[in-house]
Amino acid sequence: MKVCVIGLGYMGLPMAALLARAGHDVVGVDIKPDVVDAVNAGECPFNEKEMPDLVAKAHKSGRLRAALAPEEADIFVLSLPTPVDHESHVADMSAVRAGVKSICPVLKAGDLVVLESTSPVGALEADVRDVINTARPDLADAIDYIFCPERAIPGDTVREMAENDRVVGGLTPEATTRGVAFYQTFVKGDVLPTEARVAELVKLVENASRDVQIAFANELSKMCHEVGVDVWEVINLANRHPRVNILNPGTGVGGHCIAVDPWFIIQQAPKATPLMRAARAVNDSKPEWVLERVREACARVMKARADTNTKVRVACLGLAYKPGVDDLRESPSLVVVSELMRVKDDVEALVVEPYLTRHPDYTLVGLEEAVTQADVVVVLTAHPQFYAMDKALLSGKELVDPVGLFKNI
């Protein structure tokens, strides 16, 4: 079949490349010319394990190419961002709606339209089907619609996208059957049929559940600090209980899913979701808590100094929201770094991010250079490169380690 994938980001391009590997004729569409040019050169425009080889082979096979505008196809897959407004906490569906409008001129009767973007319950109807029916009333009841949320994590996207179970929910039983058959062409895991609204909520529940569990760990880390107890030892020993599995605390919660998706549930049922709202508050507060620990460390450095006019140098290790990737979306590390940059009269922040060669706002520094020069080292992301460095470089430094990377040294 010919498949048109709208959006060649962290999820859309792996989807397109896997479809091409499975034998489909795939055209990927993106509004960014540099992304289109990269794919048409057989290159992956972002850092992700296995993707350079997968894209190169898919392109060489002739089954994957990219374009700036949609083309006629049998199946259209929408893989577009659905961020949340940080003031209103309402889902921003504008990118999805724009993508839907872009395919309307090339749609024909019998096509299958797939929404993969994580969305509020009812989005497949309101933001996809209804938009198409308004633009193409001639195709009313002639198009099949399904929702199938991605289940993959940056850093292991290719394997998880191909092997994890998937949930397919259609607006009609016939659409669900078509959707299941389509995903079975490239997914090794089970492809589970349901209805659209159930599939939409399943994705949100998966991430909201994770958010609540992380909030418990982050709250526990705050409490342990207050009473002078090692949170990592507490978690390690508590998890020896057969029915306890406490997650690791960190700088906060970031990424395109867990920091965003719970709000989609909360906004649709605010009175029924006080726990989810509380979890969001706990996780959103964690970067400020980390900042307070950094301020305390800086104060200790200044107190020990004779020259109080010299800036305290703080090595900020990691901008990405999770280890092993270059993904900065919703990263709590950025909150910490931006605040440290704001108080530049007292602090000099040395920013390290091994998965980026440059950043539009910060000058990046090498790891050893930053740690060597620093008075305070704050570990914001547990990148493996940080743990692999010579631990002797930390000698004599104030260490703030909310991710627990160096808990055993």
N, C-alpha and C positions, 0 to 999 in steps of 0.2 A: 504494500500500500504506500501511497505518498502521504507523508506526514509533514505538516507545517508547525514548527515549534515557535511560539511567540515569546521572546525573552531568552537571551543567552547568558544568563548570570550563573551564580553558583549551583543552581539546580537545573535550569533550562538547558545549558550546554551539555552537562553529563547525560541528561535525558536524551537529547538529540543524538549524541555520539553512541549511546547504547542502542538506540533504535536503529541507527545505521549499521551497527555491528550485527544486529539481529536480522538484517536484510531489507529493511525498509528504505525507501527513497526519501531523504529528509532534507528540507530546507529550513534553516534556522533564521529567525528574523530578530533584529535588534535595531534600536534607534541610534546606537553609537557606531559611527563609521569605523573607528579603530577596532572595535570588537568584531565587526563583520570582516574587516581586512585580515585580522589575525586568524579567524576560522578558515577563511578562504586561502590562507597560506599554510593551513594545517597546524596551526599553533593554538594553544590554550592561553587566553589572556589573563589568567589568574593562577595563583599557586594552589594546586590540589593534587594529591597523590594519585598516580596512574593516569591522570588526565592528558598530559602531553603525548604519551604513547597512544592513548585511545583516540584522541582527536586526529593525530597524524595518520593513523591507520584508516580511520573512517573517511577522512578527506581523500587519501590516496585511493581508496576503493571506488571513489566517485559517487558514494551514496550520501555524503554530507557536504553541504555547501551553505553559505550564508547570504542573506540579502537584507536590504533596508526596508522592504515592503513585503507583505504576505503574497503568496501565490495560491492558485487553485490547488486543492488537495482533497484527500478523502477524509483525513482526520486533522483537526486543529487542536494543539495543546497549548494552553495558556499558562505560562510559568513566569509570573510577574510579581513585583513586590506589593505587599499589603501592609505598609507601616501603620503605626498608630499615632494620632496627634497627642503630643505629650501634655497638652493643657486639658483637652476635653476627653482624652482617652478613647476617642472614637476611631474606628478603623477607616483608613483612607483607601478607598477602592478606585481612585481615579486612574491608576495605572492599568488595572484590570479592565475598567470600562473603555479606556483608550485602546487597549489591545483588542477588545471585542469589536469596537467600531472599525478598527483597521481591517478585520477579516470580512466584514459584511459585504463589501463589493465582490469578493471572490467566492462566497459561499454558494452552494448549490444544494438542491434537494438530495437527501440521503447522506449528507455529511454527518460526522460525529464531532462534537465540540467537547473538549475536556478542560476542566478547570483544575489545576494542581495547586494554585496559590492558596495558602491558608487564609480562610475567610470566615466571617460571621455566619451563623446559621441562616439559611435562606438566600445566600449570595448567588448561588447557581441560578436561582429563579430571577431574582431582582436585578443582578448586575451582569448576567450573561444572557439568559433566554429572553427576558423582557427588552433588553437593549437591542438584540437581534430582531425580535418581532417588530419593534418600532421602526428600525431602519429597513427591514426586509419583510414587510407583511406578507409578501408572496410566498415566504418560506415557513409561515406559521404551521406548526405540526408536521413539518417536513424535515426537521433537524433533530438528531438525538443529542442529549446532554448528559454528561456524567461529571461527578466530582471524585477525584482520586488524589488525596493529599500525599505529597512526597514524605517519605520516611527515610531520611538520610542525614548524616551529620558531616559538616565540613571537616576535612581531614581523613575521612573514610567514605566519601560520597559514592564513589563508583561501586565498591563492594556492597554497601548497604542498599543502594538504589536497585541493584540487580538481585540481591538475595533476601531482603526483608519482605515479610508479608505485606500485602497491600489491601486497602479497603476501597471498593468501588461502589459508589452510590449513584444511581441514575434517577432522572425525573420520571421515567417509565420503566417497567420491567424489561422491555425490549432494549432500551438504552443500556441498562445494567448488564444484560447478557452480552451486548456488543463490547462494552467496556472491559468486562472480564476477559473476553477472548483477545482483545487487543493487548492488555497488560501481560497476558500469559505468553505472548510472543517474545518477551525479553526479561520477564521476572521469574526467578527460580523459586522464590517463596510462594506461599499460598496467596491466591487472589480471592478475597472474600467479598461476596456480593451483599449489598444492603440498599437502602434508599438514600437519596441525596442528603437530606437533613441529618440523618444519623452519621453519615460519613463526615460531614462538615463538623459536627460536634465531637466526633471521635478524635479528630486531629487536635482540636482545642483542648480537650480533656487530657490528652497525653501530655501536652506541654504545661498545662495548668497544674497537673499533678506533680510534675517535676519541679515546678516553681515553688510549690508549697513545701516539698521535701528539702529543697535548697534553703528556703527561708528558715526552716527549723535549724539547719546546720549553721547558718549565718547568725541567727539569734543566739544559739548556743555558744558560738565563738565570742560574742559580746559578753555574755554572762560569765564565761570562764575567765575572761580578762578582768572583769570586775572583782572576782573572788580570788584571783591569782592562781588559777589552775590551768594546766596544759590541756587545751581543747583536743589536741591530736591524740594524746594518751587516753583521754576520756572516750573519744569516739572509737578508737581501736579496741579498748576493753569492752565498751558497751556492745560493739558489733560481734563480740564473741558469743552473745546470746543468739540462739538459733532463729529467733523471730524479730531481730533488730537489724536494720540496715541503714544507719545514718550516713548521709552523703558528706562530702567534704565542703567546708566553708571556703569562701574566696573573697575576691575584691567586690563582688556583686554578681549580677546576672546580666549577660549581654546576648548578642546574637539576634537573628531574624525571627526567632520563634518564642523562646521561653520568656523573654523580657517583654513580649508584645501580645502574644495570643491570649493570655488570661483576661486581658481587658476586653476582648471580644465577647467573652462569656459574661463578665461583670456588667458590661453596658447593656446587655440584652436581658439580664435578670439581676439587677442590683440588690434587691432585698433578699434574694436567695443565696448570695455569694459573699458573705462577710469574711469568711476564712481566706478566700482567694484574694480579696482586696487587702487584707492584713498582710498576707504573704508578699504581695507586690510592694507594700510600704516598707517591710523589713528589708527586702532585697534592694530596693531603690535607695535605702538609707545607708547601705554598707559602704559605698565609696567615701561618704563624708566621715564615717567612723574610721576608715583607713587613713584619711587625711589627718584626722585628729592624732592618730598614732605617729604619723610622720611629723606633725608639728611638735609633739612631745619629744621625739628624737632630735629634731633640730634645736629645740630649747636646751637639751642636755649638752649638745655639741657647743652651743654658744656659752653656756655656763662654764664649761671647762676651758674656754679660750681666754687668753689675755687680750687679744685683739678682737673686739666685738664689732668692728667695722667690716670685717671680711664676710662675704656671703657664705652660707652653708651650701655645699654642693650635694645634690640629691640625685643618685642614679635611679632612674625609673625604668625598671626592666619589664618591657612588654606593653604594647598597645592593643594587640588583638584580644578579642573577647574570650578566646580559649587557646589552649596550647596547640602548637603545630600548624597553625594556619595564618593567613594574612588578612583575615576577615575582621574589620573594625566595627561592623554594624552594632549599634547600641552598646558598645564596649564600655564597661564601668572604668576601665583603665584610663580612658580619655577624660573622664570626669576628674580623676585625681590629677592627671598631668596638666590639664587646662587650668586647674586651680593653683597648682604650684607655679605655673608660668605667670599667673596673674600677680603673684606676690614676688616678682622678680627683683625688687629692691633688697630683699632679705635672703632669697633662695635662688640658686642657679640649678635648673633642672637639666640633667644629662639623660636624654631619651634614647633608649635602646629597643629596636624592633628588628630581629634578624630576618623576618620574612618580608620586609619592605626595603627597597633601595632608597626611597625618598618619601616624604610626607609634606603636604602643602602648608602645614602650619608649624612643624617642628623640624629642627635640624637633628638628624639622627647621628648617634655616636656609636662607635664599636663597643662591644661588651667589656673587654678587658680595660680599654681606655676609660670608660665611664666608671667602672668599679674602682679602678686604681685611683682616680682623681676624687672620688666621692667621700664625703663624710658620713652620709646616710645612704643605705641601699634599700630600696623598697621593691619587692617582687610583686608585680601586678598580674603577670601571666606566667604560668608554669611551663614555659618553653623548655624543651629538653636541652637546648644549647646552654641555658643558664645553669642547669644542674651539672652539666659536663665541665664547666669551667673549673679552674684551680681554686679550691675552697680557701686556700691560704690568702687569696685576694680579699677575703672578707675580714681578715684579722684586723682588729682595731676599729672596725666600722660599726656604726649603729645599724642594726638590721630590722626592717619591718617586713614581715613575711606572712601576709594574710592568706596566701594560698598554700602555705606549709611546705614549700619546695625544699627548704633546708631544715626541716624539723628534726632530722636525724644527725645533724652535725653539731 
